[in-house]
């Protein structure tokens, strides 16, 4: 059961980000869609990489150019999507096919605002993770149900 309530955190450095990721990773279980939003350079991919490390996945980089990376994490899988470079004629159904079984997956979608909401209709459980940068250079992370 997803036990996440709307909250905000201020992250001052990478060790704090790793601590945050460790706590959040304990609460995530498939099937789940996590929409990750924020301005360019806010740290969306860095946060996802910190979460993936919690599940033993060390080589996590942005799927900006091929839009999707898949990882095995023991008894579930992780799909990392990045829609930043999505082109108008890219076939979303090739990236996130509706016939695929996502019951064993946690899906992280960067730049979800670039795709129609109906694409995410495959996921009854979802929330938004927003990453921002404050004037002092710290990261502000908020969680809200989608």
N, CA and C of each residue as an Amber inpcrd file, in Angstrom:
protein
   438
   0.8380000  -1.1900000   0.0000000   0.0000000   0.0000000   0.0000000
   0.8730000   1.2400000   0.0000000   0.5820000   2.1860000  -0.8420000
   1.3280000   3.4310000  -0.9320000   0.9800000   4.3010000   0.2680000
   1.9760000   4.5720000   1.1120000   1.7640000   5.3660000   2.3190000
   2.5450000   6.6660000   2.2030000   2.1100000   7.5020000   1.2840000
   2.7860000   8.7710000   1.0620000   1.7390000   9.8640000   1.1580000
   2.0190000  10.8490000   1.9860000   1.1150000  11.9840000   2.0950000
   1.8010000  13.2020000   1.4890000   1.0290000  14.2050000   1.0820000
   1.6570000  15.4110000   0.5180000   2.6370000  16.0210000   1.5260000
   3.8540000  16.2100000   1.0780000   4.9070000  16.7560000   1.9400000
   5.8960000  17.5460000   1.1060000   6.7380000  18.3160000   1.7880000
   7.8360000  19.0340000   1.1450000   9.1070000  18.8430000   1.9580000
  10.2220000  18.7910000   1.2590000  11.5290000  18.6570000   1.8840000
  12.4840000  19.6480000   1.2540000  13.4530000  20.1110000   2.0300000
  14.5570000  20.9140000   1.5160000  15.8110000  20.0610000   1.6430000
  16.4810000  19.8640000   0.5220000  17.6690000  19.0090000   0.4570000
  18.8700000  19.9230000   0.2030000  19.8370000  19.8920000   1.1270000
  20.9690000  20.8110000   1.0330000  22.1730000  20.2430000   0.2930000
  22.2880000  18.9010000   0.2300000  23.4840000  18.3060000  -0.3740000
  23.1770000  16.8660000  -0.7970000  24.1320000  16.2400000  -1.4630000
  23.9270000  14.8760000  -1.9550000  23.7310000  13.8470000  -0.8440000
  24.4590000  13.9250000   0.2830000  24.1600000  12.9670000   1.3590000
  22.7150000  13.0800000   1.8580000  22.1830000  14.2930000   1.9380000
  20.7790000  14.4540000   2.3400000  19.8450000  13.8860000   1.2760000
  20.2180000  14.0390000   0.0060000  19.4100000  13.4680000  -1.0740000
  19.3880000  11.9440000  -0.9620000  20.5300000  11.3550000  -0.6660000
  20.5900000   9.9000000  -0.5000000  19.7420000   9.4520000   0.6900000
  19.7630000  10.2170000   1.7710000  18.9320000   9.8860000   2.9320000
  17.4500000   9.9630000   2.5730000  17.0780000  11.0210000   1.8590000
  15.6920000  11.1790000   1.4090000  15.2880000   9.9980000   0.5200000
  16.1560000   9.6520000  -0.4330000  15.8760000   8.5490000  -1.3580000
  15.7190000   7.2280000  -0.5980000  16.5350000   7.0140000   0.4180000
  16.4490000   5.7760000   1.2020000  15.0910000   5.6680000   1.8890000
  14.6070000   6.7670000   2.4420000  13.3040000   6.7500000   3.1120000
  12.1600000   6.5900000   2.1130000  12.2340000   7.3000000   0.9890000
  11.1750000   7.2160000  -0.0100000  11.1290000   5.8310000  -0.6520000
  12.2760000   5.2540000  -0.9490000  12.3280000   3.9400000  -1.6030000
  11.6240000   2.8700000  -0.7700000  11.6570000   3.0030000   0.5460000
  10.9880000   2.0330000   1.4220000   9.4720000   2.0620000   1.2430000
   8.9420000   3.1900000   0.7650000   7.4910000   3.3680000   0.6570000
   6.9470000   3.0190000  -0.7250000   7.8270000   2.7930000  -1.6950000
   7.3860000   2.5700000  -3.0650000   7.2980000   1.0880000  -3.3800000
   6.2080000   0.7170000  -4.0180000   6.0520000  -0.6630000  -4.4660000
   5.1700000  -0.6800000  -5.7120000   5.4170000  -1.6290000  -6.5800000
   4.6360000  -1.7130000  -7.8140000   3.2110000  -2.1870000  -7.5530000
   2.3440000  -1.9320000  -8.4650000   2.4770000  -1.0700000  -9.6420000
   2.3220000   0.3890000  -9.2360000   3.1670000   1.2300000  -9.8040000
   3.1750000   2.6410000  -9.4280000   3.7810000   3.4830000 -10.5390000
   3.1810000   4.6410000 -10.7760000   3.7410000   5.6450000 -11.6790000
   4.1210000   6.8550000 -10.8420000   5.3640000   7.3100000 -10.9830000
   5.8440000   8.5010000 -10.3110000   6.1590000   9.5320000 -11.3970000
   5.3530000  10.5860000 -11.4620000   5.5910000  11.6810000 -12.4030000
   6.5910000  12.6220000 -11.7560000   7.7380000  12.8300000 -12.4090000
   8.8090000  13.6560000 -11.8460000   8.9100000  14.9370000 -12.6660000
   8.5870000  16.0610000 -12.0190000   8.5580000  17.3560000 -12.7070000
   9.5770000  18.3020000 -12.1110000   9.9570000  19.2850000 -12.9040000
  10.8830000  20.3270000 -12.4590000  11.5660000  20.9590000 -13.6460000
  12.1320000  22.1160000 -13.4320000  12.8390000  22.8280000 -14.4890000
  14.1120000  22.0760000 -14.8910000  14.6570000  22.3760000 -16.0810000
  15.9300000  21.7530000 -16.4640000  17.0050000  22.0490000 -15.4150000
  17.7490000  21.0280000 -15.0490000  18.8300000  21.1810000 -14.0810000
  18.3900000  21.1640000 -12.6310000  17.1160000  20.9270000 -12.3640000
  16.6150000  20.9240000 -10.9860000  17.0840000  19.7000000 -10.2040000
  17.4110000  18.6100000 -10.9060000  17.8850000  17.4110000 -10.2250000
  16.9500000  16.2210000 -10.3140000  16.0670000  16.2190000 -11.3100000
  15.1240000  15.1050000 -11.4680000  15.8520000  13.7830000 -11.6700000
  16.7610000  13.7450000 -12.6160000  17.4970000  12.5060000 -12.9020000
  18.4000000  12.1320000 -11.7360000  18.9910000  13.1130000 -11.0700000
  19.8390000  12.8400000  -9.9090000  19.0200000  12.1910000  -8.8020000
  17.8010000  12.6700000  -8.5970000  16.9250000  12.0690000  -7.5860000
  16.5440000  10.6390000  -7.9640000  16.1760000  10.4310000  -9.2200000
  15.8190000   9.0760000  -9.6580000  17.0180000   8.1330000  -9.5210000
  18.2070000   8.6150000  -9.8740000  19.4160000   7.7870000  -9.7250000
  19.6460000   7.4350000  -8.2570000  19.3860000   8.3820000  -7.3490000
  19.5400000   8.1020000  -5.9140000  18.5400000   7.0380000  -5.4710000
  17.3170000   7.1030000  -5.9760000  16.3240000   6.0730000  -5.6600000
  16.7510000   4.7160000  -6.2100000  17.2300000   4.6950000  -7.4470000
  17.6490000   3.4300000  -8.0600000  18.8030000   2.7940000  -7.2890000
  19.7030000   3.6120000  -6.7700000  20.8100000   3.0660000  -5.9700000
  20.2890000   2.3290000  -4.7370000  19.1690000   2.7700000  -4.2110000
  18.5780000   2.1140000  -3.0450000  18.1600000   0.6840000  -3.3710000
  17.8870000   0.4290000  -4.6390000  17.4980000  -0.9170000  -5.0850000
  18.6620000  -1.6490000  -5.7490000  19.8880000  -1.1500000  -5.5570000
  21.0710000  -1.8350000  -6.0590000  21.4060000  -1.5680000  -7.5090000
  20.8450000  -0.5220000  -8.0880000  21.1130000  -0.1840000  -9.4870000
  22.0590000   1.0090000  -9.5080000  23.3270000   0.7320000  -9.8380000
  24.3590000   1.7650000  -9.7640000  24.4870000   2.5850000 -11.0440000
  24.1980000   1.9980000 -12.1750000  24.3990000   2.6610000 -13.4640000
  23.0880000   3.2520000 -13.9700000  22.6540000   4.3320000 -13.3850000
  21.3990000   4.9560000 -13.8060000  21.6840000   6.3460000 -14.3550000
  21.4540000   6.5010000 -15.6420000  21.5970000   7.8190000 -16.2400000
  20.3120000   8.1640000 -16.9740000  20.2390000   9.3700000 -17.4680000
  19.0100000   9.8420000 -18.0990000  18.7530000   9.1280000 -19.4210000
  17.5050000   8.7070000 -19.6410000  17.1500000   8.1150000 -20.9320000
  16.6960000   9.1760000 -21.9390000  17.3100000  10.3570000 -21.8850000
  16.8730000  11.4690000 -22.7360000  16.8690000  11.1320000 -24.2140000
  17.8240000  10.3440000 -24.6710000  17.9230000  10.1300000 -26.1110000
  17.0980000   8.9520000 -26.6050000  16.9530000   7.9020000 -25.7960000
  16.1080000   6.7950000 -26.2490000  14.7890000   6.7570000 -25.4920000
  14.5540000   7.6910000 -24.6000000  13.3110000   7.9230000 -23.8740000
  12.9590000   6.8930000 -22.8130000  13.5420000   5.6790000 -22.8370000
  13.1670000   4.6580000 -21.8540000  14.3680000   3.7900000 -21.4910000
  14.5170000   3.5350000 -20.1910000  15.4680000   2.5510000 -19.6690000
  14.7030000   1.6060000 -18.7490000  15.0200000   0.3320000 -18.8190000
  14.4050000  -0.6800000 -17.9660000  15.4770000  -1.2960000 -17.0780000
  15.1100000  -1.5290000 -15.8090000  16.0360000  -2.1040000 -14.8440000
  15.3300000  -3.2020000 -14.0550000  16.0560000  -4.2440000 -13.7170000
  15.5490000  -5.2580000 -12.8090000  15.9720000  -4.9030000 -11.3940000
  15.0370000  -5.0260000 -10.4450000  15.3370000  -4.6810000  -9.0500000
  14.8320000  -5.7950000  -8.1370000  15.3660000  -6.9760000  -8.3250000
  14.9220000  -8.1080000  -7.5110000  13.5810000  -8.6330000  -7.9920000
  12.5560000  -8.5230000  -7.1590000  11.2550000  -9.0780000  -7.5210000
  10.3410000  -8.0770000  -8.2350000  10.8710000  -6.9420000  -8.6250000
  10.1120000  -5.9940000  -9.4330000  11.0530000  -5.3280000 -10.4180000
  10.4840000  -4.5190000 -11.2940000  11.3130000  -3.8140000 -12.2680000
  11.0190000  -2.3290000 -12.2050000  11.9460000  -1.5750000 -12.7390000
  11.8280000  -0.1220000 -12.7690000  11.9410000   0.3130000 -14.2190000
  11.0510000   1.2030000 -14.6090000  11.0930000   1.8030000 -15.9350000
  11.3170000   3.2930000 -15.7330000  12.3600000   3.8180000 -16.3540000
  12.6860000   5.2480000 -16.2580000  12.4380000   5.8650000 -17.6220000
  11.4590000   6.7620000 -17.6740000  11.0960000   7.4470000 -18.9110000
  11.5190000   8.9100000 -18.8220000  11.9760000   9.4740000 -19.9210000
  12.3140000  10.8930000 -19.9710000  11.7450000  11.4470000 -21.2680000
  10.6950000  12.2540000 -21.1420000   9.9930000  12.7740000 -22.3080000
  10.5030000  14.1390000 -22.7630000  11.6360000  14.6030000 -22.2350000
  12.1390000  15.9370000 -22.5730000  12.3470000  16.1040000 -24.0740000
  12.9260000  15.1220000 -24.7260000  13.2300000  15.2200000 -26.1540000
  12.1390000  14.5920000 -27.0350000  10.9670000  14.3920000 -26.4760000
   9.8610000  13.8150000 -27.2200000   9.5030000  14.7060000 -28.4040000
   9.3860000  14.0840000 -29.5550000   9.0250000  14.8070000 -30.7770000
   7.5470000  14.5620000 -31.0760000   6.9000000  15.4980000 -31.7720000
   5.4650000  15.3480000 -32.0490000   5.0910000  14.0290000 -32.7220000
   5.9580000  13.4670000 -33.5570000   5.5970000  12.2300000 -34.2490000
   6.1940000  10.9760000 -33.5850000   6.7790000  11.1040000 -32.3780000
   7.2110000   9.9130000 -31.6410000   5.9700000   9.1450000 -31.1950000
   6.0210000   7.8500000 -31.3150000   4.8840000   7.0240000 -30.9450000
   4.9620000   6.6610000 -29.4690000   4.1290000   7.3210000 -28.6730000
   4.1310000   7.0680000 -27.2370000   3.7960000   5.6300000 -26.9090000
   2.9670000   5.0190000 -27.7360000   2.5610000   3.6450000 -27.4570000
   3.7100000   2.6660000 -27.6980000   4.7550000   3.0840000 -28.4080000
   5.9570000   2.2620000 -28.5190000   6.8130000   2.3840000 -27.2570000
   6.7420000   3.5380000 -26.6100000   7.5340000   3.7970000 -25.4090000
   6.8600000   3.2020000 -24.1730000   5.5440000   3.3000000 -24.1190000
   4.7650000   2.8080000 -22.9910000   3.5480000   2.0530000 -23.5320000
   3.7870000   0.8570000 -24.0900000   2.7010000   0.1150000 -24.7500000
   1.5630000  -0.2350000 -23.7930000   0.3260000   0.0010000 -24.2040000
  -0.8090000  -0.3050000 -23.3190000  -0.9840000  -1.7960000 -23.0640000
  -0.4600000  -2.6440000 -23.9380000  -0.6120000  -4.0880000 -23.7270000
   0.4590000  -4.6650000 -22.7900000   1.4560000  -3.8720000 -22.4170000
   2.4920000  -4.3390000 -21.4960000   1.9050000  -4.4480000 -20.0870000
   2.3290000  -5.4690000 -19.3510000   1.8830000  -5.6610000 -17.9740000
   2.8110000  -4.8690000 -17.0510000   2.2700000  -3.8710000 -16.3740000
   3.0530000  -3.0200000 -15.4760000   2.8250000  -3.3670000 -14.0080000
   2.1890000  -4.4970000 -13.7330000   1.8580000  -4.8490000 -12.3530000
   3.1020000  -5.0710000 -11.4920000   4.2480000  -5.3310000 -12.1200000
   5.4950000  -5.5480000 -11.3820000   6.4610000  -4.3780000 -11.5440000
   5.9530000  -3.1900000 -11.9120000   6.8400000  -2.0850000 -12.2630000
   6.5700000  -0.8190000 -11.4490000   7.6620000  -0.1440000 -11.1200000
   7.6130000   1.2380000 -10.6680000   8.1250000   2.0410000 -11.8510000
   7.3130000   2.9620000 -12.3330000   7.6470000   3.7460000 -13.5170000
   7.9070000   5.1900000 -13.0870000   9.0950000   5.6930000 -13.3950000
   9.4400000   7.0940000 -13.1780000   9.3520000   7.7980000 -14.5240000
   8.5360000   8.8560000 -14.6110000   8.3500000   9.5910000 -15.8710000
   8.7860000  11.0350000 -15.6790000   9.9530000  11.3820000 -16.2550000
  10.3990000  12.7710000 -16.2440000   9.6910000  13.5290000 -17.3620000
   9.3690000  14.7770000 -17.1080000   8.6790000  15.6420000 -18.0550000
   7.3050000  15.0780000 -18.4450000   6.4980000  14.6460000 -17.4710000
   5.1970000  14.0580000 -17.8020000   4.2400000  15.0510000 -18.4540000
   4.4710000  16.3350000 -18.2410000   3.6020000  17.3550000 -18.8410000
   3.7090000  17.4070000 -20.3590000   4.6930000  16.7300000 -20.9350000
   4.8740000  16.7230000 -22.3910000   4.0390000  15.6540000 -23.0930000
   3.3260000  14.8440000 -22.3180000   2.5060000  13.7910000 -22.9280000
   1.0610000  13.9390000 -22.4640000   0.1120000  13.4850000 -23.2840000
  -1.3020000  13.5560000 -22.8720000  -1.5570000  12.6830000 -21.6390000
  -2.4160000  13.1730000 -20.7530000  -2.7250000  12.4460000 -19.5120000
  -3.2210000  11.0240000 -19.7510000  -3.9250000  10.7980000 -20.8610000
  -4.4800000   9.4610000 -21.0960000  -3.3860000   8.4030000 -21.2390000
  -2.1710000   8.8140000 -21.5830000  -1.0600000   7.8560000 -21.6670000
  -0.8200000   7.2160000 -20.3050000  -1.0270000   7.9910000 -19.2510000
  -0.7810000   7.4940000 -17.9010000  -2.0110000   6.8350000 -17.2890000
  -3.0760000   6.7200000 -18.0500000  -4.2840000   6.0710000 -17.5680000
  -4.0900000   4.5980000 -17.2600000  -2.9840000   4.0270000 -17.7160000
  -2.6660000   2.6240000 -17.4410000  -2.3410000   2.3860000 -15.9730000
  -2.1030000   3.4720000 -15.2310000  -1.6070000   3.3670000 -13.8570000
  -2.6200000   3.9370000 -12.8670000  -3.3300000   3.0640000 -12.1520000
  -4.2990000   3.5660000 -11.1730000  -3.6260000   4.2110000  -9.9580000
  -2.3820000   3.8220000  -9.6720000  -1.6420000   4.3990000  -8.5450000
  -0.5290000   5.2820000  -9.0850000  -0.6130000   6.5670000  -8.7720000
   0.4100000   7.4890000  -9.2410000   0.4860000   8.7070000  -8.3330000
   1.6670000   9.3280000  -8.3400000   1.8220000  10.5960000  -7.6380000
   2.8590000  11.4410000  -8.3710000   2.9150000  12.7280000  -7.9790000
   3.8170000  13.6880000  -8.6040000   4.9240000  14.0190000  -7.6110000
   6.1470000  13.9270000  -8.0870000   7.3370000  14.3010000  -7.3270000
   7.9110000  15.5190000  -8.0400000   7.8490000  16.6760000  -7.3930000
   8.3240000  17.9170000  -8.0240000   9.6380000  18.3310000  -7.3830000
  10.6240000  18.6240000  -8.2470000  11.9500000  19.0070000  -7.7930000
  12.2020000  20.4400000  -8.2440000  12.6000000  21.2890000  -7.3110000
  12.8970000  22.6800000  -7.6340000  14.1920000  23.1010000  -6.9790000
  14.7120000  24.2320000  -7.4240000  15.9390000  24.7910000  -6.8720000
  15.5750000  26.1150000  -6.2070000  15.9870000  26.2920000  -4.9540000
  15.7190000  27.5400000  -4.2470000  16.7850000  28.5740000  -4.6220000
  16.5780000  29.8200000  -4.1960000  17.5560000  30.8830000  -4.4750000
  18.9230000  30.5680000  -3.8910000  18.9640000  29.8330000  -2.7940000
  20.2380000  29.4820000  -2.1700000  20.9060000  28.2650000  -2.7760000
  20.2860000  27.6730000  -3.7920000  20.8820000  26.5160000  -4.4550000
  20.5030000  25.1780000  -3.8590000  19.6990000  25.1780000  -2.8030000
  19.2360000  23.9010000  -2.2640000  18.1070000  23.3730000  -3.1340000
  17.7820000  22.1140000  -2.9790000  16.6920000  21.4970000  -3.7210000
  15.4620000  21.4260000  -2.8410000  14.3340000  21.7200000  -3.4310000
  13.0670000  21.5810000  -2.7350000  12.2890000  20.4830000  -3.4440000
  11.8530000  19.4890000  -2.6910000  11.1510000  18.3500000  -3.2590000
   9.7740000  18.2870000  -2.6090000   8.7580000  18.1510000  -3.4390000
   7.4010000  17.9930000  -2.9120000   6.7510000  16.7760000  -3.5330000
   5.8570000  16.1770000  -2.7570000   5.0970000  15.0070000  -3.2150000
   3.6190000  15.3490000  -3.1110000   2.8940000  15.0670000  -4.1860000
   1.4370000  15.2250000  -4.2060000   0.8410000  14.0750000  -4.9800000
  -0.3340000  13.6640000  -4.5860000  -1.0230000  12.6260000  -5.3440000
  -1.4390000  13.1980000  -6.6880000  -1.3630000  12.3880000  -7.7250000
  -1.7080000  12.8500000  -9.0840000  -3.2060000  12.8780000  -9.2560000
